[in-house]
Amino acid sequence: MARRPRTAKTLDDVINAALDLALTRSWRDIRLNDIAGEAGMTLAELREFVPSKIGILKALAARSDRDLLASLEKDPVEGDVHDRLFDIVMRRLELLEPHKAAFRNIISDPADGAADWATLGGALIDGQGWTLAAAGIEEAGRREGIKRQGLAMVTARTMKVWAEDDDPGLAKTMASLDRSLRDGAKWLERLDAPLAMGQAFANLALAMLRRRSQPASDETEKPAE
């Protein structure tokens, strides 16, 4: 039996439907049935694109990352680390500006429970890896993880201010972001010494374990003739 042609709907249609509903309703009050209806699809078709409501927010975050990176390819940021990070976060908000009213309702209550909060928080932290890469400051190890967590906190705090900032110049938003980035840089500097010491001890412990795991030599000293 020939399979019925798949709907022409896309993941972007799902995201846009959710944003349209969020213009006038809180995120908590929006149901999957509502999103499916707004997108012009059945629940079964909606499930092909997202596993849950929180999956829609993760897809929205991923789309935001892609739009941001595409924008930065055409118009890269310059300056020192602070300036590059500042410009990247503000560029993201500029791209989200058309949906600002919807984001205001989503940000006020973005998840339905502890598990959703954990999933959303993890996605926000993971997404900061793209911001660090775009700024040219990604690195490996614990420091990278700490930078991602710190930048996720900065981004979340800035977005809350942005959502309520009706000034066309976004003075409050920029002031909050500037302050948060400077505070984060100072905090990271204070962690540099403990992180370096911890890495040194970890390297020493690893070297000792490797030495212990090496088999003893089977060679014995031959007696003199």
Secondary structure, DSSP 8 states (H G I E B T S, - for coil): -------S--HHHHHHHHHHHHTTS-GGG--HHHHHHHHT--HHHHHTT-SSHHHHHHHHHHHHHHHHHHHHHHS---SSHHHHHHHHHHHHHHHHGGGHHHHHHHHHS--SSHHHHHHHHHHHHHHHHHHHHHTT---SSHHHHHHHHHHHHHHHHHHHHHHH---TT-HHHHHHHHHHHHHHHHHHHHHHHHHHHHHHHHHHHHHHHHHHHS-----------
